[in-house]
Amino acid sequence: MANDRKQHSAEFKFKVALKAAKETQTISQLASEQGLHPNQISRWKQQLLREGKTVFADTRNEQARQATQAHREAELYEQIGRLKMELEWLKKKVE
């Protein structure tokens, strides 16, 4: 018999973890209701509580950092191109 693993959507995991975090039902009751193992629900709940603060994080700072990094990379690639051209020119001069 093949091991058929269930693939749950992120939305489903979020809903179950949120129900577990609300603690209106025990994890065992919730697991029985949803047809899941209690340990799985506990892991989803821990992940929600650990990473939930990033949902409302200010992404503007991250976007500004990425834009600055992209600009810096462009400058560096431009400099690499110039240096390669100078190197080729110097090689031709030496020959």
N, C-alpha and C positions, 0 to 999 in steps of 0.2 A: 504494500500500500504506500503510495507516494505521500510525502509530507507536503500538504498544501498549506502554505503560509498565507495568512490574510494580509492584504495591503490596505491600510487605513489612510484616508485622506488627512491632510493637515487640519482641515476644518473639523472633521470628526474627532481627531485627537484633542484639538483645542476645546471643543464642547465638553468632552468627557473630563478633561483635566480641570476645566472651569467648574464643572459640577462637583468634582472631588475637592477643589479648593474652597468651595462654598460650605462644604461639610454639612449639607442638609441630609445626606445619607452617608452611611458608612461606606468605606471603599469596597467592602465585601458585597454589600447590597448593590452598589453601582456595578461591580464586576458581574454579578449574577444577572442584572438587568440588561447589560450591554453584551454579555457573552464573552467577556475578557478575563484575563488572569489579574488578580488584585495587584501583583507586583508590577504589571505593565501600567496600570492606572497610576500607581504610586510614582513610577518613573516619569510619566507624562506630567503629573502634578508637580514634581520637583523641578522638571525642566521649565514648566510654565512659571513657577515662582522664581526660579533663578534667572531666566531670560526675559521675563515679562516687562522688566523696566526698560528694555530697549524699544518697546513698542512706541513709547512716547518720547523717545530721545530726539534731541534737536539735530536733524540731519543737515542743517545748513552748514555747520562747521565741517562736517565730513565732505560735503560737496566743495567747499572752498579749498580744503586741503587737497582734494583730488584734482581740482583745476590748477592749483599751484604746482602740484607734482607733474601734471601733464605739460605745463609750460616749461618747467625745468628740464623735462625729458626732451622736449623739442629743441631747446637751446643746446643741450648736450649732443644730440644727433647732428645738429648743424655744425657744432664745433668739430665733431668727428669727421664730418665730410670735408671741412676746410683743411684739417690736418692731413687727411688722406691725399687731398689735391697737392698740398705743399710737399708731401713725401714723394709723390710721383714726379713732381717738377724737379725736386732735388736729385732724384735718381737719374733723370734725363740729363741734368746738368753735369753730373759726375761722369757719365758715360762718354 
